Amino acid sequence: RYFCKACLHHWTAQTYFVDAGCVISKHIRFKIMDLLKEKISLTLIAKLCQVSLTTVLRVLKSLEVYLPNRRSLYLPKVLMVDEFRSHTSLEDKMSFICADGQTGELIDILPSRKLKKLVTYFQKSQNTADVHFLVTDMNAAYFQLVTRVFPNARLIIDRFHIVKHLNESFNRFRVREVNRLKQTNQKSEA
């Protein structure tokens, strides 16, 4: 800050490299934007640019202004949905992903998997009645999604999640049985 003795005013020096009221240089912001195009985590971008994760998220959020308006959501005949751990939102640690079940093409990724937000999102589509199959895991929210949004859809639980649950159940049973046999052998030896 500088002080003018003649007019008694204070001012702060300005430079091209840093926006007014900001401490992160424009070059760092441009580097973050460049790295956001790559398939690397936000945490790694923060480490590479030596800024906080919040700064990276702030730059990412500022780019939404430049995104073109999305055309109306068109839903396929077979809609696959699932969630994944993303840590991008304080509201929900899990994000929602949906894809075309016939082509495998990604439709969208949403920052939250909460039912209220999903219902609002899918109701924007003009062709919810054209969805015949909703392929999902055993998440109860998706069961409600079918009844609220997709009147003609049948819910299908995908093989991966069925096999995963069967495998986990079998392993729990196996461990319980091994422990029971160990206890039986210890009692018979005593």
C-alpha positions in Angstrom: 0.0 0.0 0.0 1.1 3.5 -0.8 0.2 6.9 0.8 0.1 10.2 -1.0 1.1 13.0 1.3 -0.3 15.6 -1.0 -3.9 14.3 -1.3 -3.8 12.0 1.8 -5.1 9.0 -0.1 -4.0 5.3 0.2 -3.8 3.0 -2.7 -2.5 -0.5 -3.5 -0.1 -1.2 -6.4 -1.7 -3.0 -9.3 0.0 -5.4 -11.7 -1.0 -7.3 -14.8 0.1 -10.6 -13.2 -2.4 -10.6 -10.3 -6.0 -9.5 -10.4 -7.1 -6.8 -7.9 -7.9 -8.3 -4.5 -6.3 -11.6 -5.4 -3.0 -13.3 -4.4 -2.9 -16.1 -7.0 -1.2 -14.9 -10.2 -3.0 -15.2 -13.6 -0.2 -17.5 -14.8 -1.0 -20.0 -12.0 -4.7 -19.8 -12.8 -4.0 -20.5 -16.5 -1.8 -23.4 -15.5 -4.6 -24.8 -13.4 -7.0 -24.4 -16.3 -4.6 -26.2 -18.6 -4.1 -29.1 -16.1 -7.9 -29.4 -15.7 -8.0 -30.7 -19.3 -5.9 -33.7 -18.3 -7.1 -36.9 -16.6 -5.5 -36.2 -13.2 -6.9 -35.6 -9.8 -7.7 -32.2 -8.5 -5.4 -32.9 -5.5 -2.5 -33.5 -7.9 -3.2 -30.3 -9.7 -3.1 -28.4 -6.4 0.2 -30.0 -5.5 1.7 -29.3 -9.0 0.7 -25.6 -8.8 1.4 -25.3 -5.1 -2.0 -24.0 -4.2 -4.9 -25.4 -2.1 -7.5 -27.8 -3.4 -10.1 -25.0 -2.7 -8.2 -22.7 -5.2 -8.4 -25.4 -7.9 -12.1 -25.9 -7.2 -12.6 -22.2 -7.4 -10.9 -22.0 -10.8 -12.9 -25.0 -12.0 -16.1 -23.3 -10.8 -15.2 -20.1 -12.6 -15.0 -22.0 -15.9 -18.7 -22.8 -15.8 -19.4 -19.4 -17.1 -17.7 -20.3 -20.4 -19.5 -23.6 -20.9 -22.2 -23.5 -23.6 -25.7 -24.1 -22.5 -26.5 -27.8 -22.5 -29.0 -28.9 -25.0 -32.0 -30.7 -23.7 -31.3 -34.0 -22.0 -32.0 -36.9 -24.2 -32.3 -40.2 -22.4 -31.6 -43.6 -24.1 -33.7 -46.7 -24.1 -31.4 -48.4 -21.6 -30.1 -46.1 -18.9 -27.2 -47.2 -16.6 -26.7 -45.3 -13.3 -24.2 -45.6 -10.5 -22.4 -43.5 -7.9 -18.7 -43.1 -7.3 -16.6 -41.4 -4.5 -15.6 -38.0 -5.7 -15.0 -35.7 -2.7 -15.9 -32.7 -4.9 -18.7 -31.4 -2.8 -19.2 -30.7 0.9 -22.8 -31.7 0.5 -22.3 -35.2 -0.8 -19.1 -37.3 -0.9 -20.5 -39.4 -3.8 -21.2 -38.2 -7.3 -23.7 -39.7 -9.7 -22.9 -41.0 -13.2 -25.3 -42.1 -16.0 -24.5 -43.7 -19.3 -26.3 -45.2 -22.3 -26.6 -48.9 -21.7 -26.4 -49.9 -25.4 -23.5 -47.8 -26.6 -21.7 -47.2 -23.3 -21.6 -43.5 -24.0 -21.4 -41.2 -21.0 -24.5 -39.0 -20.6 -23.6 -37.0 -17.5 -21.9 -36.8 -14.2 -23.8 -35.0 -11.3 -22.1 -33.8 -8.1 -24.7 -35.4 -5.9 -26.6 -38.7 -5.8 -29.4 -37.5 -3.6 -32.8 -38.5 -4.8 -34.3 -35.0 -4.8 -31.6 -33.7 -7.1 -31.8 -36.7 -9.4 -35.6 -36.4 -9.8 -35.2 -32.6 -10.6 -32.4 -33.4 -13.1 -34.2 -36.2 -15.0 -37.5 -34.3 -15.1 -35.8 -31.8 -17.4 -35.8 -34.5 -20.1 -38.6 -34.6 -22.6 -38.4 -38.4 -23.1 -38.5 -40.0 -19.7 -41.2 -42.3 -21.0 -38.8 -43.7 -23.6 -36.5 -45.2 -21.0 -37.4 -49.0 -20.9 -34.6 -50.2 -18.6 -32.8 -48.6 -15.6 -29.7 -50.7 -14.9 -28.3 -50.0 -11.4 -26.9 -51.4 -8.2 -29.1 -52.1 -5.1 -29.3 -48.5 -4.0 -32.8 -47.9 -2.6 -32.9 -44.3 -4.0 -32.8 -45.7 -7.6 -35.8 -47.9 -6.9 -37.7 -44.7 -6.0 -36.3 -43.0 -9.0 -38.0 -45.5 -11.3 -41.4 -44.9 -9.7 -41.1 -41.1 -9.7 -39.5 -40.3 -13.0 -39.5 -43.3 -15.4 -43.1 -44.6 -15.8 -42.3 -47.3 -18.4 -38.9 -48.4 -17.1 -38.1 -51.8 -15.5 -35.4 -51.8 -12.9 -32.5 -54.2 -13.6 -29.8 -54.9 -11.0 -26.6 -55.4 -12.9 -24.5 -58.6 -12.7 -21.4 -56.9 -11.2 -23.2 -55.8 -8.1 -25.1 -59.1 -7.7 -21.8 -61.1 -8.0 -20.1 -58.6 -5.6 -22.7 -59.1 -2.9 -22.7 -62.9 -3.4 -18.9 -62.9 -3.1 -19.0 -60.8 0.1 -21.6 -63.0 1.6 -19.7 -66.2 0.7 -16.5 -64.8 2.2 -18.3 -63.8 5.5 -19.8 -67.3 5.7 -16.4 -68.9 5.0 -14.6 -66.8 7.7 -17.4 -67.6 10.2 -17.2 -71.3 9.4 -13.4 -71.4 9.7 -13.6 -69.7 13.1 -16.2 -72.2 14.2 -14.0 -75.1 13.2 -11.0 -73.6 15.0 -13.1 -73.3 18.2 -14.3 -76.9 17.8 -10.8 -78.2 17.4 -9.5 -76.3 20.4 -12.4 -77.7 22.6 -11.7 -81.3 21.4 -7.9 -81.0 22.1 -8.6 -79.7 25.7 
